[in-house]
Structures are given as C-alpha cells and as structure tokens.
Amino acid sequence: AKVIQWVLFSQRAGAKISPGRMWHITDLHLDPTYRLGPDPAHVCASSKGSPAVAPGVYGDYLCDAPYSLLSSALDHLSKMVSPEDFVIWTGSEPHSLFWFSPDLNLV
C-alpha cells in the first residue's frame, strides 16, 4: 500500500520520476518432478498421467515448468533488469509448496 501511495502522490510532492522498467512475474508453477525419460506418461506429475506431447529440456505444454525453464528465465531477467528497476512477483505459487522442503521455500 505504501508503494501505491508513493506512486500516486510523488508527483504532487515534487519528486523527480525517472522512466524505468518493471517486470511482472506470475504463476511460475515449478514442477520439481519433471524428468525426461522414455515414457511420456511419466515425465511430470503435473500432467496427472497424461502423456507429454513433446517433452524437452524446457518443458512440455501439459507439465508445469521444470527447473531448467525457470532458471533460464530468471537468469535472463537478472541480466535485463538494472538495479534501479524492480520486479513484481505474484500468482498462485503456494498451491505447489508441498513439493518443497522449508529450505527451498526461501525466495
């Protein structure tokens, strides 16, 4: 709420605003069970037994995102966003927290 207040009222207070970039990341849906293998029905738990259509290193349409996809995307993001810019991370991440240990829940 304080950020919204700052954005809404900063011009009125005479603050200088510089243009910048903002990234909005939402609904990453990590599937830590994603593994390429000979049986497309067992590539990921998130497909609920449906065979993956075209599984690859960076995932499949029927599966939630494998670590390789998220790692690559976030690595690219870290190179694109300068320190004065910001990222908003929203979405339904908690639905899959049962996959993780408490150490892996740290962001």
PEZI-V361546 format. One record per pair of residues at least 12 apart in sequence whose C-alpha atoms are under 7 Angstrom apart, sorted by the first residue. I is the first residue (numbers start at 1). GAP is how many residues later the second one is. Records with the same first field share a line. If there is no record, write none. Layout:
I->GAP / GAP
//
This chain:
20->65
21->64
22->63 / 64 / 65
23->63 / 64 / 65
24->63 / 64 / 65
25->63 / 64 / 65
26->63 / 64 / 65
27->63 / 64 / 65 / 66
28->37 / 65
29->35 / 36 / 64
30->34 / 35 / 36 / 37
31->15 / 33 / 34 / 35
32->34 / 35
33->12
34->32
36->19
40->12
44->19
46->17 / 18
47->15 / 16
//
